[in-house]
Amino acid sequence: MKKEDKSNVIEQIASTVGEFNCFYVTDITALNAGQTSSLRRKCFAEGIKLVVVKNTLLKKALDSLDQDFEPLYPVLKGNSAMMFSNTSNAPAKLIKSF
């Protein structure tokens, strides 16, 4: 990925974090393609935005914001997906039911 593409992705992640009230970082590596597709459909139906991100780009995006997200960094390993929502418990309920 080119440096300018990475910069665009970092800016997009940072703006998405600012757009929603809360976000969850989840690990969806155990899901196959069908399960991932099903999860994406359920997220869409519940008004939750699901985005798969590279951990290094996510760290850089969070560093660019005014808040301190450093306690979150140790869990950013493997494949990470972010679930954005304006209702703080909606992603948790979806994860529990899924």
PENORMO-V505886 format. One line per field, one symbol per residue. ss: DSSP state (~ for helix, > for strand, _ for the rest). phi: phi as a letter, one per 40 degrees, with the letter a starting at -180 (. if undefined). psi: psi as a letter, one per 30 degrees, with the letter a starting at -180 (. if undefined). A space follows every 10 residues. Layout:
ss=???
phi=???
psi=???
This chain:
ss=__~~~~~~~~ ~~~~~~~~~_ _>>>>>____ __~~~~~~~~ ~~~~~~__>> >>>_~~~~~~ ~~~______~ ~~~~~____> >>>>>____~ ~~~~~~~_
phi=.ccccccccc cccccccccb caabbbbbcc cccccccccc ccccccgbcb bcbcccccdc ccccccccbd ccdcccbgcb bbbbacbccc cccccccc
psi=kleeeeeeee eeeeeeefel ellkkljgff kaeeeeeeee eeeeeggkkk kklkeeeeee eefflfljge ffeffilbkk kkjklfjefe eeeeeef.
